[in-house]
Amino acid sequence: MENIEHKNLFINGINMHIAEIGKGPSTILFLHGFPELWYTWRHQLISLSSKGYRTIAPDLRGYGDTDAPPYPSSYTVFHIVGDIIALLDALGLDQVFLVGHDWGAVIAWHICLLRPDRIKALVNMSVVFHARNPKRKPIESMRAVLGDDYYICRFQVSTNVLFSIVFSFNCYIIFLNSTSFSSDKGVEAKLNGD
């Protein structure tokens, strides 16, 4: 797509995929949200590279063509900030303009907090800065404000519970397929009362 180059770099213990275009003296780094990829930024990469910027968009840890470590504990904001700083180091970039959206905005806020020396300016979309509460985990704060049905809270279900739900659903489907519907007219016949 319009000369966008793709690379894989080994940084911070993972292989990270990046898309980049442009050769300008200043670099803009784009961080995607959930559930997105570098591709979210394709139009911005092309447009801003034509204005003289080097533009880069990685697939963040666990997304797209970047490695997905198997342990949930490998996905803290500190790991992902480390990934981005290691990416800047690998590319020889002292400072960048940083653009974040959604989950990428959360990462961008923390990069600015932890490594302000690496950022020229920040543009964030969709997520305002929330200071961490030292007395409770971020997920507990989300639950308190947004409730258990907030999508991030639902991702906290243990694998045992998830397995039970999937197993129960599969048993229900097997039951429906084996005993509830006639083999000659199928589902339609049962729904019509035949």
Contacts in CASP RR format, 6 or more apart in sequence:
PFRMAT RR
TARGET T0000
AUTHOR 0000-0000-0000
METHOD contacts of the structure
MODEL  1
MENIEHKNLFINGINMHIAEIGKGPSTILFLHGFPELWYTWRHQLISLSS
KGYRTIAPDLRGYGDTDAPPYPSSYTVFHIVGDIIALLDALGLDQVFLVG
HDWGAVIAWHICLLRPDRIKALVNMSVVFHARNPKRKPIESMRAVLGDDY
YICRFQVSTNVLFSIVFSFNCYIIFLNSTSFSSDKGVEAKLNGD
1 42 0 8 1.000
1 46 0 8 1.000
2 21 0 8 1.000
2 46 0 8 1.000
3 21 0 8 1.000
4 19 0 8 1.000
4 20 0 8 1.000
4 21 0 8 1.000
4 42 0 8 1.000
4 45 0 8 1.000
4 46 0 8 1.000
5 19 0 8 1.000
5 20 0 8 1.000
5 21 0 8 1.000
6 17 0 8 1.000
6 18 0 8 1.000
6 19 0 8 1.000
6 65 0 8 1.000
7 17 0 8 1.000
7 18 0 8 1.000
7 20 0 8 1.000
8 15 0 8 1.000
8 16 0 8 1.000
8 17 0 8 1.000
8 18 0 8 1.000
8 65 0 8 1.000
9 15 0 8 1.000
9 16 0 8 1.000
9 18 0 8 1.000
9 87 0 8 1.000
9 90 0 8 1.000
9 91 0 8 1.000
10 16 0 8 1.000
11 83 0 8 1.000
11 86 0 8 1.000
11 87 0 8 1.000
11 89 0 8 1.000
11 90 0 8 1.000
12 79 0 8 1.000
12 82 0 8 1.000
12 83 0 8 1.000
12 86 0 8 1.000
13 67 0 8 1.000
14 61 0 8 1.000
14 66 0 8 1.000
14 67 0 8 1.000
14 69 0 8 1.000
14 83 0 8 1.000
15 66 0 8 1.000
15 67 0 8 1.000
16 58 0 8 1.000
16 59 0 8 1.000
16 61 0 8 1.000
16 66 0 8 1.000
16 67 0 8 1.000
16 83 0 8 1.000
16 87 0 8 1.000
17 38 0 8 1.000
17 58 0 8 1.000
17 59 0 8 1.000
17 64 0 8 1.000
17 65 0 8 1.000
17 66 0 8 1.000
18 38 0 8 1.000
18 56 0 8 1.000
18 57 0 8 1.000
18 58 0 8 1.000
18 59 0 8 1.000
18 87 0 8 1.000
19 38 0 8 1.000
19 39 0 8 1.000
19 41 0 8 1.000
19 42 0 8 1.000
19 45 0 8 1.000
19 56 0 8 1.000
19 57 0 8 1.000
19 58 0 8 1.000
20 45 0 8 1.000
20 54 0 8 1.000
20 55 0 8 1.000
20 56 0 8 1.000
20 57 0 8 1.000
21 45 0 8 1.000
21 46 0 8 1.000
21 49 0 8 1.000
21 54 0 8 1.000
21 55 0 8 1.000
22 49 0 8 1.000
22 52 0 8 1.000
22 53 0 8 1.000
22 54 0 8 1.000
22 55 0 8 1.000
23 52 0 8 1.000
23 54 0 8 1.000
24 49 0 8 1.000
24 52 0 8 1.000
24 53 0 8 1.000
24 54 0 8 1.000
25 54 0 8 1.000
26 52 0 8 1.000
26 53 0 8 1.000
26 54 0 8 1.000
26 96 0 8 1.000
26 97 0 8 1.000
26 120 0 8 1.000
27 53 0 8 1.000
27 54 0 8 1.000
27 55 0 8 1.000
27 56 0 8 1.000
27 91 0 8 1.000
27 93 0 8 1.000
27 96 0 8 1.000
27 97 0 8 1.000
28 44 0 8 1.000
28 48 0 8 1.000
28 53 0 8 1.000
28 54 0 8 1.000
28 55 0 8 1.000
28 56 0 8 1.000
28 96 0 8 1.000
28 97 0 8 1.000
28 98 0 8 1.000
28 99 0 8 1.000
29 56 0 8 1.000
29 57 0 8 1.000
29 58 0 8 1.000
29 84 0 8 1.000
29 88 0 8 1.000
29 93 0 8 1.000
29 96 0 8 1.000
29 97 0 8 1.000
29 98 0 8 1.000
29 99 0 8 1.000
30 38 0 8 1.000
30 40 0 8 1.000
30 41 0 8 1.000
30 44 0 8 1.000
30 45 0 8 1.000
30 55 0 8 1.000
30 56 0 8 1.000
30 57 0 8 1.000
30 99 0 8 1.000
30 100 0 8 1.000
30 101 0 8 1.000
31 57 0 8 1.000
31 58 0 8 1.000
31 60 0 8 1.000
31 84 0 8 1.000
31 98 0 8 1.000
31 99 0 8 1.000
31 100 0 8 1.000
31 101 0 8 1.000
31 103 0 8 1.000
31 104 0 8 1.000
31 105 0 8 1.000
31 107 0 8 1.000
31 108 0 8 1.000
32 38 0 8 1.000
32 40 0 8 1.000
32 41 0 8 1.000
32 57 0 8 1.000
32 59 0 8 1.000
32 60 0 8 1.000
32 63 0 8 1.000
32 100 0 8 1.000
32 101 0 8 1.000
32 102 0 8 1.000
32 103 0 8 1.000
32 104 0 8 1.000
33 40 0 8 1.000
33 60 0 8 1.000
33 100 0 8 1.000
33 101 0 8 1.000
33 102 0 8 1.000
33 103 0 8 1.000
33 104 0 8 1.000
33 105 0 8 1.000
34 102 0 8 1.000
34 103 0 8 1.000
35 63 0 8 1.000
36 63 0 8 1.000
36 101 0 8 1.000
36 102 0 8 1.000
37 59 0 8 1.000
37 63 0 8 1.000
37 64 0 8 1.000
38 57 0 8 1.000
38 58 0 8 1.000
38 59 0 8 1.000
40 57 0 8 1.000
40 101 0 8 1.000
41 55 0 8 1.000
41 57 0 8 1.000
41 99 0 8 1.000
42 57 0 8 1.000
44 55 0 8 1.000
44 99 0 8 1.000
45 55 0 8 1.000
45 56 0 8 1.000
45 57 0 8 1.000
48 55 0 8 1.000
49 55 0 8 1.000
53 97 0 8 1.000
56 91 0 8 1.000
56 96 0 8 1.000
58 66 0 8 1.000
58 83 0 8 1.000
58 84 0 8 1.000
58 87 0 8 1.000
59 65 0 8 1.000
59 66 0 8 1.000
60 66 0 8 1.000
60 80 0 8 1.000
60 83 0 8 1.000
60 103 0 8 1.000
60 104 0 8 1.000
60 107 0 8 1.000
61 67 0 8 1.000
61 68 0 8 1.000
61 69 0 8 1.000
61 74 0 8 1.000
61 75 0 8 1.000
61 79 0 8 1.000
61 80 0 8 1.000
61 83 0 8 1.000
62 68 0 8 1.000
62 69 0 8 1.000
62 75 0 8 1.000
69 75 0 8 1.000
77 106 0 8 1.000
77 107 0 8 1.000
77 110 0 8 1.000
78 110 0 8 1.000
78 114 0 8 1.000
80 107 0 8 1.000
81 107 0 8 1.000
81 110 0 8 1.000
81 111 0 8 1.000
81 114 0 8 1.000
81 115 0 8 1.000
84 107 0 8 1.000
84 111 0 8 1.000
85 111 0 8 1.000
85 115 0 8 1.000
85 118 0 8 1.000
88 94 0 8 1.000
88 96 0 8 1.000
88 118 0 8 1.000
93 118 0 8 1.000
94 118 0 8 1.000
95 117 0 8 1.000
95 118 0 8 1.000
95 119 0 8 1.000
95 120 0 8 1.000
96 118 0 8 1.000
96 119 0 8 1.000
96 120 0 8 1.000
97 119 0 8 1.000
97 120 0 8 1.000
97 121 0 8 1.000
97 122 0 8 1.000
97 123 0 8 1.000
98 108 0 8 1.000
98 111 0 8 1.000
98 112 0 8 1.000
98 119 0 8 1.000
98 120 0 8 1.000
98 121 0 8 1.000
98 122 0 8 1.000
98 123 0 8 1.000
99 108 0 8 1.000
99 122 0 8 1.000
99 123 0 8 1.000
99 124 0 8 1.000
99 125 0 8 1.000
100 107 0 8 1.000
100 108 0 8 1.000
100 123 0 8 1.000
100 124 0 8 1.000
100 125 0 8 1.000
101 124 0 8 1.000
101 125 0 8 1.000
101 126 0 8 1.000
101 127 0 8 1.000
102 125 0 8 1.000
102 126 0 8 1.000
102 127 0 8 1.000
103 127 0 8 1.000
104 127 0 8 1.000
105 124 0 8 1.000
105 125 0 8 1.000
105 126 0 8 1.000
105 127 0 8 1.000
106 127 0 8 1.000
108 122 0 8 1.000
108 124 0 8 1.000
109 122 0 8 1.000
109 124 0 8 1.000
109 127 0 8 1.000
109 129 0 8 1.000
111 118 0 8 1.000
111 119 0 8 1.000
112 119 0 8 1.000
112 122 0 8 1.000
130 141 0 8 1.000
132 138 0 8 1.000
133 141 0 8 1.000
136 144 0 8 1.000
139 152 0 8 1.000
139 153 0 8 1.000
139 156 0 8 1.000
142 150 0 8 1.000
142 152 0 8 1.000
142 153 0 8 1.000
143 150 0 8 1.000
143 153 0 8 1.000
146 153 0 8 1.000
147 153 0 8 1.000
148 154 0 8 1.000
180 190 0 8 1.000
181 187 0 8 1.000
181 189 0 8 1.000
181 190 0 8 1.000
182 189 0 8 1.000
182 190 0 8 1.000
182 194 0 8 1.000
185 194 0 8 1.000
END
